[in-house]
Amino acid sequence: MPRERGGTTEKQSGYGGQTKPIFRKKAKTTKKIVLRLECVEPNYRSKRMLAIKRCKSL
């Protein structure tokens, strides 16, 4: 039976820098843009969502 739990705490502490890789890779670079459409008439309270495809900015 191993005595240590995980073993990364002793490895990371002290001199020598980061020993384990830090996950930095993001899968998606774009977001799905959604427009929220709202009526301007005072008595009409209808809201609609219009989805645009993936893009970096609108």
mmCIF file as Biopython writes it, N, C-alpha, C and O atoms, coordinates in Angstrom:
data_model
#
loop_
_atom_site.group_PDB
_atom_site.id
_atom_site.type_symbol
_atom_site.label_atom_id
_atom_site.label_alt_id
_atom_site.label_comp_id
_atom_site.label_asym_id
_atom_site.label_entity_id
_atom_site.label_seq_id
_atom_site.pdbx_PDB_ins_code
_atom_site.Cartn_x
_atom_site.Cartn_y
_atom_site.Cartn_z
_atom_site.occupancy
_atom_site.B_iso_or_equiv
_atom_site.auth_seq_id
_atom_site.auth_asym_id
_atom_site.pdbx_PDB_model_num
ATOM 1   N N  . MET A ? 1  ? 0.841   -1.181 0.000   1.0 0.0 1  A 1 
ATOM 2   C CA . MET A ? 1  ? 0.000   0.000  0.000   1.0 0.0 1  A 1 
ATOM 3   C C  . MET A ? 1  ? 0.888   1.246  0.000   1.0 0.0 1  A 1 
ATOM 4   O O  . MET A ? 1  ? 1.782   1.364  0.838   1.0 0.0 1  A 1 
ATOM 5   N N  . PRO A ? 2  ? 0.653   2.175  -0.928  1.0 0.0 2  A 1 
ATOM 6   C CA . PRO A ? 2  ? 1.452   3.405  -0.941  1.0 0.0 2  A 1 
ATOM 7   C C  . PRO A ? 2  ? 1.067   4.317  0.215   1.0 0.0 2  A 1 
ATOM 8   O O  . PRO A ? 2  ? -0.098  4.392  0.606   1.0 0.0 2  A 1 
ATOM 9   N N  . ARG A ? 3  ? 2.056   5.002  0.748   1.0 0.0 3  A 1 
ATOM 10  C CA . ARG A ? 3  ? 1.812   5.873  1.900   1.0 0.0 3  A 1 
ATOM 11  C C  . ARG A ? 3  ? 1.342   7.263  1.460   1.0 0.0 3  A 1 
ATOM 12  O O  . ARG A ? 3  ? 0.538   7.896  2.144   1.0 0.0 3  A 1 
ATOM 13  N N  . GLU A ? 4  ? 1.849   7.733  0.313   1.0 0.0 4  A 1 
ATOM 14  C CA . GLU A ? 4  ? 1.511   9.084  -0.132  1.0 0.0 4  A 1 
ATOM 15  C C  . GLU A ? 4  ? 0.154   9.090  -0.820  1.0 0.0 4  A 1 
ATOM 16  O O  . GLU A ? 4  ? -0.271  8.093  -1.403  1.0 0.0 4  A 1 
ATOM 17  N N  . ARG A ? 5  ? -0.513  10.229 -0.740  1.0 0.0 5  A 1 
ATOM 18  C CA . ARG A ? 5  ? -1.796  10.387 -1.439  1.0 0.0 5  A 1 
ATOM 19  C C  . ARG A ? 5  ? -1.563  11.259 -2.665  1.0 0.0 5  A 1 
ATOM 20  O O  . ARG A ? 5  ? -1.432  12.477 -2.540  1.0 0.0 5  A 1 
ATOM 21  N N  . GLY A ? 6  ? -1.510  10.664 -3.821  1.0 0.0 6  A 1 
ATOM 22  C CA . GLY A ? 6  ? -1.301  11.422 -5.055  1.0 0.0 6  A 1 
ATOM 23  C C  . GLY A ? 6  ? 0.171   11.586 -5.365  1.0 0.0 6  A 1 
ATOM 24  O O  . GLY A ? 6  ? 0.628   11.162 -6.426  1.0 0.0 6  A 1 
ATOM 25  N N  . GLY A ? 7  ? 0.914   12.187 -4.469  1.0 0.0 7  A 1 
ATOM 26  C CA . GLY A ? 7  ? 2.347   12.358 -4.663  1.0 0.0 7  A 1 
ATOM 27  C C  . GLY A ? 7  ? 2.734   13.636 -5.363  1.0 0.0 7  A 1 
ATOM 28  O O  . GLY A ? 7  ? 3.926   13.898 -5.526  1.0 0.0 7  A 1 
ATOM 29  N N  . THR A ? 8  ? 1.773   14.451 -5.789  1.0 0.0 8  A 1 
ATOM 30  C CA . THR A ? 8  ? 2.130   15.666 -6.510  1.0 0.0 8  A 1 
ATOM 31  C C  . THR A ? 8  ? 2.495   16.802 -5.570  1.0 0.0 8  A 1 
ATOM 32  O O  . THR A ? 8  ? 3.201   17.724 -5.978  1.0 0.0 8  A 1 
ATOM 33  N N  . THR A ? 9  ? 2.034   16.766 -4.319  1.0 0.0 9  A 1 
ATOM 34  C CA . THR A ? 9  ? 2.301   17.889 -3.412  1.0 0.0 9  A 1 
ATOM 35  C C  . THR A ? 9  ? 3.781   17.969 -3.076  1.0 0.0 9  A 1 
ATOM 36  O O  . THR A ? 9  ? 4.346   19.062 -3.042  1.0 0.0 9  A 1 
ATOM 37  N N  . GLU A ? 10 ? 4.414   16.837 -2.829  1.0 0.0 10 A 1 
ATOM 38  C CA . GLU A ? 10 ? 5.848   16.845 -2.538  1.0 0.0 10 A 1 
ATOM 39  C C  . GLU A ? 10 ? 6.645   17.213 -3.783  1.0 0.0 10 A 1 
ATOM 40  O O  . GLU A ? 10 ? 7.687   17.862 -3.692  1.0 0.0 10 A 1 
ATOM 41  N N  . LYS A ? 11 ? 6.155   16.800 -4.934  1.0 0.0 11 A 1 
ATOM 42  C CA . LYS A ? 11 ? 6.855   17.068 -6.183  1.0 0.0 11 A 1 
ATOM 43  C C  . LYS A ? 11 ? 6.819   18.556 -6.521  1.0 0.0 11 A 1 
ATOM 44  O O  . LYS A ? 11 ? 7.818   19.116 -6.973  1.0 0.0 11 A 1 
ATOM 45  N N  . GLN A ? 12 ? 5.678   19.193 -6.306  1.0 0.0 12 A 1 
ATOM 46  C CA . GLN A ? 12 ? 5.515   20.584 -6.707  1.0 0.0 12 A 1 
ATOM 47  C C  . GLN A ? 12 ? 6.189   21.541 -5.725  1.0 0.0 12 A 1 
ATOM 48  O O  . GLN A ? 12 ? 6.590   22.636 -6.120  1.0 0.0 12 A 1 
ATOM 49  N N  . SER A ? 13 ? 6.319   21.161 -4.482  1.0 0.0 13 A 1 
ATOM 50  C CA . SER A ? 13 ? 6.890   22.085 -3.503  1.0 0.0 13 A 1 
ATOM 51  C C  . SER A ? 13 ? 8.408   22.123 -3.645  1.0 0.0 13 A 1 
ATOM 52  O O  . SER A ? 13 ? 9.045   21.129 -3.991  1.0 0.0 13 A 1 
ATOM 53  N N  . GLY A ? 14 ? 8.967   23.296 -3.369  1.0 0.0 14 A 1 
ATOM 54  C CA . GLY A ? 14 ? 10.424  23.416 -3.385  1.0 0.0 14 A 1 
ATOM 55  C C  . GLY A ? 14 ? 10.957  23.923 -4.713  1.0 0.0 14 A 1 
ATOM 56  O O  . GLY A ? 14 ? 10.210  24.392 -5.572  1.0 0.0 14 A 1 
ATOM 57  N N  . TYR A ? 15 ? 12.274  23.815 -4.854  1.0 0.0 15 A 1 
ATOM 58  C CA . TYR A ? 15 ? 12.976  24.340 -6.017  1.0 0.0 15 A 1 
ATOM 59  C C  . TYR A ? 15 ? 12.870  23.352 -7.176  1.0 0.0 15 A 1 
ATOM 60  O O  . TYR A ? 15 ? 12.882  22.139 -6.970  1.0 0.0 15 A 1 
ATOM 61  N N  . GLY A ? 16 ? 12.764  23.882 -8.395  1.0 0.0 16 A 1 
ATOM 62  C CA . GLY A ? 16 ? 12.730  22.997 -9.552  1.0 0.0 16 A 1 
ATOM 63  C C  . GLY A ? 16 ? 11.620  23.333 -10.524 1.0 0.0 16 A 1 
ATOM 64  O O  . GLY A ? 16 ? 11.594  22.809 -11.638 1.0 0.0 16 A 1 
ATOM 65  N N  . GLY A ? 17 ? 10.709  24.193 -10.127 1.0 0.0 17 A 1 
ATOM 66  C CA . GLY A ? 17 ? 9.665   24.638 -11.046 1.0 0.0 17 A 1 
ATOM 67  C C  . GLY A ? 17 ? 8.518   23.670 -11.188 1.0 0.0 17 A 1 
ATOM 68  O O  . GLY A ? 17 ? 8.388   22.716 -10.421 1.0 0.0 17 A 1 
ATOM 69  N N  . GLN A ? 18 ? 7.702   23.921 -12.162 1.0 0.0 18 A 1 
ATOM 70  C CA . GLN A ? 18 ? 6.509   23.109 -12.405 1.0 0.0 18 A 1 
ATOM 71  C C  . GLN A ? 18 ? 6.917   21.763 -12.987 1.0 0.0 18 A 1 
ATOM 72  O O  . GLN A ? 18 ? 7.626   21.705 -13.992 1.0 0.0 18 A 1 
ATOM 73  N N  . THR A ? 19 ? 6.470   20.684 -12.356 1.0 0.0 19 A 1 
ATOM 74  C CA . THR A ? 19 ? 6.849   19.355 -12.831 1.0 0.0 19 A 1 
ATOM 75  C C  . THR A ? 19 ? 5.768   18.721 -13.685 1.0 0.0 19 A 1 
ATOM 76  O O  . THR A ? 19 ? 6.066   17.942 -14.590 1.0 0.0 19 A 1 
ATOM 77  N N  . LYS A ? 20 ? 4.531   19.045 -13.406 1.0 0.0 20 A 1 
ATOM 78  C CA . LYS A ? 20 ? 3.430   18.472 -14.179 1.0 0.0 20 A 1 
ATOM 79  C C  . LYS A ? 20 ? 2.967   19.489 -15.220 1.0 0.0 20 A 1 
ATOM 80  O O  . LYS A ? 20 ? 3.060   20.691 -14.974 1.0 0.0 20 A 1 
ATOM 81  N N  . PRO A ? 21 ? 2.473   19.045 -16.368 1.0 0.0 21 A 1 
ATOM 82  C CA . PRO A ? 21 ? 1.993   19.990 -17.378 1.0 0.0 21 A 1 
ATOM 83  C C  . PRO A ? 21 ? 0.698   20.681 -16.947 1.0 0.0 21 A 1 
ATOM 84  O O  . PRO A ? 21 ? -0.177  20.059 -16.345 1.0 0.0 21 A 1 
ATOM 85  N N  . ILE A ? 22 ? 0.589   21.965 -17.260 1.0 0.0 22 A 1 
ATOM 86  C CA . ILE A ? 22 ? -0.629  22.719 -16.985 1.0 0.0 22 A 1 
ATOM 87  C C  . ILE A ? 22 ? -1.431  22.744 -18.277 1.0 0.0 22 A 1 
ATOM 88  O O  . ILE A ? 22 ? -0.906  23.126 -19.323 1.0 0.0 22 A 1 
ATOM 89  N N  . PHE A ? 23 ? -2.708  22.339 -18.218 1.0 0.0 23 A 1 
ATOM 90  C CA . PHE A ? 23 ? -3.541  22.255 -19.415 1.0 0.0 23 A 1 
ATOM 91  C C  . PHE A ? 23 ? -3.943  23.654 -19.847 1.0 0.0 23 A 1 
ATOM 92  O O  . PHE A ? 23 ? -4.655  24.343 -19.117 1.0 0.0 23 A 1 
ATOM 93  N N  . ARG A ? 24 ? -3.494  24.092 -21.036 1.0 0.0 24 A 1 
ATOM 94  C CA . ARG A ? 24 ? -3.786  25.433 -21.521 1.0 0.0 24 A 1 
ATOM 95  C C  . ARG A ? 24 ? -4.564  25.430 -22.837 1.0 0.0 24 A 1 
ATOM 96  O O  . ARG A ? 24 ? -5.069  26.470 -23.259 1.0 0.0 24 A 1 
ATOM 97  N N  . LYS A ? 25 ? -4.663  24.281 -23.483 1.0 0.0 25 A 1 
ATOM 98  C CA . LYS A ? 25 ? -5.265  24.224 -24.806 1.0 0.0 25 A 1 
ATOM 99  C C  . LYS A ? 25 ? -6.786  24.323 -24.703 1.0 0.0 25 A 1 
ATOM 100 O O  . LYS A ? 25 ? -7.423  23.485 -24.064 1.0 0.0 25 A 1 
ATOM 101 N N  . LYS A ? 26 ? -7.363  25.341 -25.327 1.0 0.0 26 A 1 
ATOM 102 C CA . LYS A ? 26 ? -8.811  25.511 -25.320 1.0 0.0 26 A 1 
ATOM 103 C C  . LYS A ? 26 ? -9.353  24.940 -26.621 1.0 0.0 26 A 1 
ATOM 104 O O  . LYS A ? 26 ? -8.784  25.171 -27.688 1.0 0.0 26 A 1 
ATOM 105 N N  . ALA A ? 27 ? -10.443 24.201 -26.538 1.0 0.0 27 A 1 
ATOM 106 C CA . ALA A ? 27 ? -10.957 23.499 -27.713 1.0 0.0 27 A 1 
ATOM 107 C C  . ALA A ? 27 ? -11.593 24.461 -28.712 1.0 0.0 27 A 1 
ATOM 108 O O  . ALA A ? 27 ? -11.325 24.380 -29.911 1.0 0.0 27 A 1 
ATOM 109 N N  . LYS A ? 28 ? -12.423 25.359 -28.229 1.0 0.0 28 A 1 
ATOM 110 C CA . LYS A ? 28 ? -13.161 26.232 -29.140 1.0 0.0 28 A 1 
ATOM 111 C C  . LYS A ? 28 ? -12.599 27.653 -29.072 1.0 0.0 28 A 1 
ATOM 112 O O  . LYS A ? 28 ? -12.361 28.188 -27.989 1.0 0.0 28 A 1 
ATOM 113 N N  . THR A ? 29 ? -12.392 28.258 -30.254 1.0 0.0 29 A 1 
ATOM 114 C CA . THR A ? 29 ? -11.921 29.642 -30.300 1.0 0.0 29 A 1 
ATOM 115 C C  . THR A ? 29 ? -13.065 30.604 -30.600 1.0 0.0 29 A 1 
ATOM 116 O O  . THR A ? 29 ? -12.927 31.813 -30.414 1.0 0.0 29 A 1 
ATOM 117 N N  . THR A ? 30 ? -14.197 30.069 -31.064 1.0 0.0 30 A 1 
ATOM 118 C CA . THR A ? 30 ? -15.339 30.924 -31.383 1.0 0.0 30 A 1 
ATOM 119 C C  . THR A ? 30 ? -16.502 30.589 -30.464 1.0 0.0 30 A 1 
ATOM 120 O O  . THR A ? 30 ? -16.540 29.522 -29.851 1.0 0.0 30 A 1 
ATOM 121 N N  . LYS A ? 31 ? -17.443 31.510 -30.375 1.0 0.0 31 A 1 
ATOM 122 C CA . LYS A ? 31 ? -18.642 31.285 -29.575 1.0 0.0 31 A 1 
ATOM 123 C C  . LYS A ? 31 ? -19.861 31.327 -30.488 1.0 0.0 31 A 1 
ATOM 124 O O  . LYS A ? 31 ? -19.842 31.959 -31.544 1.0 0.0 31 A 1 
ATOM 125 N N  . LYS A ? 32 ? -20.926 30.640 -30.060 1.0 0.0 32 A 1 
ATOM 126 C CA . LYS A ? 32 ? -22.176 30.692 -30.815 1.0 0.0 32 A 1 
ATOM 127 C C  . LYS A ? 32 ? -22.907 31.977 -30.440 1.0 0.0 32 A 1 
ATOM 128 O O  . LYS A ? 32 ? -23.281 32.167 -29.283 1.0 0.0 32 A 1 
ATOM 129 N N  . ILE A ? 33 ? -23.108 32.854 -31.412 1.0 0.0 33 A 1 
ATOM 130 C CA . ILE A ? 33 ? -23.719 34.155 -31.162 1.0 0.0 33 A 1 
ATOM 131 C C  . ILE A ? 33 ? -25.244 34.018 -31.215 1.0 0.0 33 A 1 
ATOM 132 O O  . ILE A ? 33 ? -25.787 33.412 -32.139 1.0 0.0 33 A 1 
ATOM 133 N N  . VAL A ? 34 ? -25.924 34.582 -30.221 1.0 0.0 34 A 1 
ATOM 134 C CA . VAL A ? 34 ? -27.390 34.558 -30.178 1.0 0.0 34 A 1 
ATOM 135 C C  . VAL A ? 34 ? -27.891 35.988 -30.028 1.0 0.0 34 A 1 
ATOM 136 O O  . VAL A ? 34 ? -27.473 36.709 -29.122 1.0 0.0 34 A 1 
ATOM 137 N N  . LEU A ? 35 ? -28.792 36.394 -30.925 1.0 0.0 35 A 1 
ATOM 138 C CA . LEU A ? 35 ? -29.399 37.729 -30.842 1.0 0.0 35 A 1 
ATOM 139 C C  . LEU A ? 35 ? -30.726 37.626 -30.112 1.0 0.0 35 A 1 
ATOM 140 O O  . LEU A ? 35 ? -31.530 36.743 -30.410 1.0 0.0 35 A 1 
ATOM 141 N N  . ARG A ? 36 ? -30.960 38.506 -29.174 1.0 0.0 36 A 1 
ATOM 142 C CA . ARG A ? 36 ? -32.236 38.539 -28.463 1.0 0.0 36 A 1 
ATOM 143 C C  . ARG A ? 36 ? -33.072 39.668 -29.064 1.0 0.0 36 A 1 
ATOM 144 O O  . ARG A ? 36 ? -32.760 40.848 -28.900 1.0 0.0 36 A 1 
ATOM 145 N N  . LEU A ? 37 ? -34.130 39.285 -29.758 1.0 0.0 37 A 1 
ATOM 146 C CA . LEU A ? 37 ? -34.993 40.267 -30.411 1.0 0.0 37 A 1 
ATOM 147 C C  . LEU A ? 37 ? -36.165 40.591 -29.498 1.0 0.0 37 A 1 
ATOM 148 O O  . LEU A ? 37 ? -36.797 39.695 -28.940 1.0 0.0 37 A 1 
ATOM 149 N N  . GLU A ? 38 ? -36.450 41.882 -29.351 1.0 0.0 38 A 1 
ATOM 150 C CA . GLU A ? 38 ? -37.514 42.313 -28.447 1.0 0.0 38 A 1 
ATOM 151 C C  . GLU A ? 38 ? -38.357 43.369 -29.158 1.0 0.0 38 A 1 
ATOM 152 O O  . GLU A ? 38 ? -37.820 44.230 -29.855 1.0 0.0 38 A 1 
ATOM 153 N N  . CYS A ? 39 ? -39.658 43.303 -28.984 1.0 0.0 39 A 1 
ATOM 154 C CA . CYS A ? 39 ? -40.552 44.264 -29.628 1.0 0.0 39 A 1 
ATOM 155 C C  . CYS A ? 39 ? -40.477 45.617 -28.916 1.0 0.0 39 A 1 
ATOM 156 O O  . CYS A ? 39 ? -40.268 45.679 -27.704 1.0 0.0 39 A 1 
ATOM 157 N N  . VAL A ? 40 ? -40.650 46.701 -29.685 1.0 0.0 40 A 1 
ATOM 158 C CA . VAL A ? 40 ? -40.588 48.035 -29.093 1.0 0.0 40 A 1 
ATOM 159 C C  . VAL A ? 40 ? -41.964 48.594 -28.753 1.0 0.0 40 A 1 
ATOM 160 O O  . VAL A ? 40 ? -42.062 49.617 -28.076 1.0 0.0 40 A 1 
ATOM 161 N N  . GLU A ? 41 ? -43.026 47.938 -29.214 1.0 0.0 41 A 1 
ATOM 162 C CA . GLU A ? 41 ? -44.374 48.412 -28.878 1.0 0.0 41 A 1 
ATOM 163 C C  . GLU A ? 41 ? -44.640 48.209 -27.390 1.0 0.0 41 A 1 
ATOM 164 O O  . GLU A ? 41 ? -44.192 47.211 -26.824 1.0 0.0 41 A 1 
ATOM 165 N N  . PRO A ? 42 ? -45.361 49.133 -26.738 1.0 0.0 42 A 1 
ATOM 166 C CA . PRO A ? 42 ? -45.539 49.049 -25.281 1.0 0.0 42 A 1 
ATOM 167 C C  . PRO A ? 42 ? -46.366 47.858 -24.803 1.0 0.0 42 A 1 
ATOM 168 O O  . PRO A ? 42 ? -46.073 47.291 -23.750 1.0 0.0 42 A 1 
ATOM 169 N N  . ASN A ? 43 ? -47.404 47.464 -25.566 1.0 0.0 43 A 1 
ATOM 170 C CA . ASN A ? 43 ? -48.281 46.379 -25.110 1.0 0.0 43 A 1 
ATOM 171 C C  . ASN A ? 43 ? -47.843 45.005 -25.610 1.0 0.0 43 A 1 
ATOM 172 O O  . ASN A ? 43 ? -48.451 43.996 -25.255 1.0 0.0 43 A 1 
ATOM 173 N N  . TYR A ? 44 ? -46.831 44.957 -26.402 1.0 0.0 44 A 1 
ATOM 174 C CA . TYR A ? 44 ? -46.428 43.704 -27.047 1.0 0.0 44 A 1 
ATOM 175 C C  . TYR A ? 44 ? -45.159 43.186 -26.378 1.0 0.0 44 A 1 
ATOM 176 O O  . TYR A ? 44 ? -44.081 43.754 -26.557 1.0 0.0 44 A 1 
ATOM 177 N N  . ARG A ? 45 ? -45.288 42.113 -25.609 1.0 0.0 45 A 1 
ATOM 178 C CA . ARG A ? 45 ? -44.134 41.620 -24.849 1.0 0.0 45 A 1 
ATOM 179 C C  . ARG A ? 45 ? -43.617 40.299 -25.434 1.0 0.0 45 A 1 
ATOM 180 O O  . ARG A ? 45 ? -43.624 39.272 -24.756 1.0 0.0 45 A 1 
ATOM 181 N N  . SER A ? 46 ? -43.188 40.333 -26.646 1.0 0.0 46 A 1 
ATOM 182 C CA . SER A ? 46 ? -42.695 39.108 -27.285 1.0 0.0 46 A 1 
ATOM 183 C C  . SER A ? 46 ? -41.177 39.185 -27.408 1.0 0.0 46 A 1 
ATOM 184 O O  . SER A ? 46 ? -40.628 40.185 -27.869 1.0 0.0 46 A 1 
ATOM 185 N N  . LYS A ? 47 ? -40.512 38.115 -26.989 1.0 0.0 47 A 1 
ATOM 186 C CA . LYS A ? 47 ? -39.066 38.049 -27.139 1.0 0.0 47 A 1 
ATOM 187 C C  . LYS A ? 47 ? -38.733 36.830 -27.976 1.0 0.0 47 A 1 
ATOM 188 O O  . LYS A ? 47 ? -39.379 35.789 -27.863 1.0 0.0 47 A 1 
ATOM 189 N N  . ARG A ? 48 ? -37.732 36.968 -28.805 1.0 0.0 48 A 1 
ATOM 190 C CA . ARG A ? 48 ? -37.350 35.862 -29.664 1.0 0.0 48 A 1 
ATOM 191 C C  . ARG A ? 48 ? -35.837 35.774 -29.705 1.0 0.0 48 A 1 
ATOM 192 O O  . ARG A ? 48 ? -35.154 36.798 -29.712 1.0 0.0 48 A 1 
ATOM 193 N N  . MET A ? 49 ? -35.309 34.562 -29.730 1.0 0.0 49 A 1 
ATOM 194 C CA . MET A ? 49 ? -33.869 34.371 -29.809 1.0 0.0 49 A 1 
ATOM 195 C C  . MET A ? 49 ? -33.532 33.939 -31.228 1.0 0.0 49 A 1 
ATOM 196 O O  . MET A ? 49 ? -34.107 32.983 -31.748 1.0 0.0 49 A 1 
ATOM 197 N N  . LEU A ? 50 ? -32.612 34.634 -31.839 1.0 0.0 50 A 1 
ATOM 198 C CA . LEU A ? 50 ? -32.190 34.290 -33.185 1.0 0.0 50 A 1 
ATOM 199 C C  . LEU A ? 50 ? -30.734 33.858 -33.118 1.0 0.0 50 A 1 
ATOM 200 O O  . LEU A ? 50 ? -29.855 34.660 -32.803 1.0 0.0 50 A 1 
ATOM 201 N N  . ALA A ? 51 ? -30.488 32.610 -33.410 1.0 0.0 51 A 1 
ATOM 202 C CA . ALA A ? 51 ? -29.133 32.071 -33.302 1.0 0.0 51 A 1 
ATOM 203 C C  . ALA A ? 51 ? -28.392 32.255 -34.617 1.0 0.0 51 A 1 
ATOM 204 O O  . ALA A ? 51 ? -28.886 31.903 -35.688 1.0 0.0 51 A 1 
ATOM 205 N N  . ILE A ? 52 ? -27.192 32.818 -34.508 1.0 0.0 52 A 1 
ATOM 206 C CA . ILE A ? 52 ? -26.285 32.905 -35.645 1.0 0.0 52 A 1 
ATOM 207 C C  . ILE A ? 52 ? -25.251 31.802 -35.424 1.0 0.0 52 A 1 
ATOM 208 O O  . ILE A ? 52 ? -25.063 31.342 -34.298 1.0 0.0 52 A 1 
ATOM 209 N N  . LYS A ? 53 ? -24.592 31.385 -36.480 1.0 0.0 53 A 1 
ATOM 210 C CA . LYS A ? 53 ? -23.594 30.318 -36.354 1.0 0.0 53 A 1 
ATOM 211 C C  . LYS A ? 53 ? -22.366 30.825 -35.594 1.0 0.0 53 A 1 
ATOM 212 O O  . LYS A ? 53 ? -22.337 31.964 -35.128 1.0 0.0 53 A 1 
ATOM 213 N N  . ARG A ? 54 ? -21.382 29.983 -35.481 1.0 0.0 54 A 1 
ATOM 214 C CA . ARG A ? 54 ? -20.160 30.328 -34.750 1.0 0.0 54 A 1 
ATOM 215 C C  . ARG A ? 54 ? -19.385 31.444 -35.453 1.0 0.0 54 A 1 
ATOM 216 O O  . ARG A ? 54 ? -19.155 31.387 -36.661 1.0 0.0 54 A 1 
ATOM 217 N N  . CYS A ? 55 ? -18.989 32.449 -34.687 1.0 0.0 55 A 1 
ATOM 218 C CA . CYS A ? 55 ? -18.110 33.478 -35.223 1.0 0.0 55 A 1 
ATOM 219 C C  . CYS A ? 55 ? -17.330 34.095 -34.069 1.0 0.0 55 A 1 
ATOM 220 O O  . CYS A ? 55 ? -17.738 34.009 -32.910 1.0 0.0 55 A 1 
ATOM 221 N N  . LYS A ? 56 ? -16.207 34.713 -34.400 1.0 0.0 56 A 1 
ATOM 222 C CA . LYS A ? 56 ? -15.349 35.274 -33.362 1.0 0.0 56 A 1 
ATOM 223 C C  . LYS A ? 56 ? -15.972 36.509 -32.731 1.0 0.0 56 A 1 
ATOM 224 O O  . LYS A ? 56 ? -15.935 36.670 -31.511 1.0 0.0 56 A 1 
ATOM 225 N N  . SER A ? 57 ? -16.549 37.388 -33.561 1.0 0.0 57 A 1 
ATOM 226 C CA . SER A ? 57 ? -17.196 38.583 -33.026 1.0 0.0 57 A 1 
ATOM 227 C C  . SER A ? 57 ? -18.356 38.958 -33.931 1.0 0.0 57 A 1 
ATOM 228 O O  . SER A ? 57 ? -18.449 38.489 -35.065 1.0 0.0 57 A 1 
ATOM 229 N N  . LEU A ? 58 ? -19.232 39.799 -33.424 1.0 0.0 58 A 1 
ATOM 230 C CA . LEU A ? 58 ? -20.419 40.184 -34.186 1.0 0.0 58 A 1 
ATOM 231 C C  . LEU A ? 58 ? -20.172 41.509 -34.855 1.0 0.0 58 A 1 
ATOM 232 O O  . LEU A ? 58 ? -21.047 42.021 -35.552 1.0 0.0 58 A 1 
#
